[in-house]
C-alpha cells in the first residue's frame, strides 16, 4: 500500500471536532506544513493534545491564534501569550497536565492500559475530580489514558513504508503519540527507499504509520 500522500490528502483525515495529537516541544519536532494546512482548510473545534502551545507565530500556537482549537490538553502555555489571553477570557478551554503525567497518559493509551497511578498532584488542584487509590499507604491519582483520533508527527527521515527516524530533540513526544491515535500522519523532512534507513535508526516502526507526506 502506498502511504505517501499530498499535504491536502493527508489533512483530509482531520474533521471538525476531532481530537488531534501533535508532536513537538515548543515547536521543535512539530510538522509545520501540516499545521498550516489545517488552518488553510478551515478546520475548527479541535481538541489538541500537545506538550505546549508553542508561540503565536510558530507550531500549534498558530492554531490558537486562528481559533482552530476549542480545547488544549498541554503541560504549559507560558510561551504563547494568546493562549493565556483566550483562557482567561473564557474563549479557550485549557487542561493543564504535569508534563510527566501527560507523557504517561499518552503512553497508557498506546499500550492499552486503563490509566496510570501517580503521586504528582496529590494535595493540589490537580486532584480535583479524580479518583484516589492508596498503594502501600501512599495516595496516588488515577490518571486516564489520552488517545487521539489523529496524530500529526514530524520525522527527520522516513522510508516509504513509514519507518521513522527523529533527529536529536525533535524526537520528544512524537514516538509515543504514534502509538496513541487511530490515524497517524507523518510529515517527513526526507523520504527514502525501504532499506536505506538502517534498522537501528528506526524509532517509530512503520506499523504505526498510516500516511506519509513531505
N, C-alpha and C positions, 0 to 999 in steps of 0.2 A: 504494500500500500504506500502510495506517495504521500508523505506527510507535509511536503513543502507547499505552502500557500502564500498568496499575496497578503499584504497587510490588511486590505479590505476584507478578504476572505476569512482571515484569522479573527478579525473583530466581529464578524457576523455571528460568532458563537455567543456574544455578550448581548443580553437583552435588559431592558429597563427592569429595575427591581431586584436584580441578581446580587449575590454575594461574590465579590471578586477579591482574591488574594494577589498581592503584587509584591514581588521580591524587591529588595533594596534596603539600604541603611543610609539615611539622609541622602537619598538618590543614587548612591553608589550601588551598581548592580540592578538598577531599575530599567525596564525596557521602555525607553523614552518614545520610540516611534509608535509603539502600541498605545501608550498613554495618550499621545497626541491624536491618534486615530479614533480613540473612543470619544474624545472631545469633538472631533470633526463630524462624527456620526450623529451627535446629539443625544447620546445615551444619558439617561437620568436615573435618579433614585437608587443608586448603587449603595450597597454596604461594603465598605473597604476594610480588608484585613491587611495591615502592613505594620512594619516596625514604627514608622513615624509618618508625618505628612510633609516631609522634605521642606522645600522653600516655595514661595508663591509662584516663582517662575521656573521651577525645576521639579522633575519627578511627579509623584501623585499630588503634590501641592497644587499643580495646575488643575486637578480635578476639583479641589476645594474652591479655588478661585472661580472656576466655570460652573459651579453648582452641579457637578456630575454626581456627587455623593450626598446622601441624606444622613448617613451614619458612618463613623470610622471607629475601628477597633485597633488601637495603637498603644505603644508604650510611652510615647511623649509627643507633644505638639509644639515644643518651645522654639523650634527653628522656623515655624510658619505663623506669623502673627495673624494672618487671615483666619486660620483655623481657630485660634483663641477668640478672635472677634466674633466669628459666627457662633461659636459655642456659648459665649457669654450673652449673645443676643437671642439665644434660643432658636437659631436658624439651622444648627447642625448638632446632631446627637454624637457625643464623644464618649466612648467607653475606654477609659484609661486602664491598662493592664500592665502590671510589672513585667519588665522585659523577659526575664527568665520564664515566668508563668505563661506569657504569650507564646514563646517558642515551644514550650512543652504542651500547651493546649493544641497547637497546630500539629505537633508530632503525635499526640494522642489520637487525633482524627486520622492521621495517616496510618497508624498502627492498629486501628480498630479498637482502641481502648474506650472504656466508658467515662474516662476522666483521669485526673491526676490529683494526688494529695500534696499540698504544700503548706508550710508554716508561714510563708510570706503573706502578709496582710492580716494575720490574726490580730485582733485588738484594734484594727483601724477601720476606716470607712470601706476598705476593700472587701471586708467580710459581710457587708450588708446584703441580706437576701440569699446568702449561700449556706449550704449545709456544712456543718462541722462534724468531723469524725475524730475520735480520740484513739491514738495508737500508742501503746506503752506509756500511757499517762500524759502524752503531749497532744495538744489540739492541732488539727490540720483543717484547711479548707478544701472542699471538693470543688475543683475547677473543671468545667465541662469541655469537651473537645471543640475545636474550631475548624469547621470544614467549609470550603467554598464551592460554588458552582463552577467557577473558572479560576485558574491561576495563570498569571502572566509573569513569565520569568525572563531573565537576561542571561544568555550563555556566551562565553568568550569564543569557544569553538564547539560546534555541534555537527555531528555527522548526519548523513541523510536518513538514518534510522531514528535519530533523536537522542543518541547518547551525548551527554553534555559535560563539558569541562568549563569550570569557572575559574577565572584568574584572580588570585590573591583575595582581597577583601570584597570583591564583587560576589563572592560565594554567599555570604551572610544567610539570609532567610530563604534563598531560592531553593536549596535542596529539600528542605522539609515541606515547603509549600507544594513542591512537585508531587508529594505523596498524598496531599490532603484536599484534592479538588476533583470534580467529576471530569472536567476538561482541562488539559494542561497545554498552554501555548508558550513556546519559547522564541524569543527574538534573538537571533544569532548574529554576533559580530562577524563570524566566518563560518561558512558551511563547507564541510569536506566530505570526500567519499568515505563509504564504510571501509574500515581498516586503516585509514590514515590517522585516526585518533587512537593512541596506544591505550590498551585496556586499563593500564594502571592509572591513566589520567581521567577515566570516566568517574564522575561524581554522582550524576543522576543517570541511571540506566534508561534506555530507550522505551522500556515497557511502561514508564510513567508518562511519556510524552505523546500527545495526540497531533499537535500542529507545530510546524517549524516555519518561521518567516525571517527574512533578512532585511 
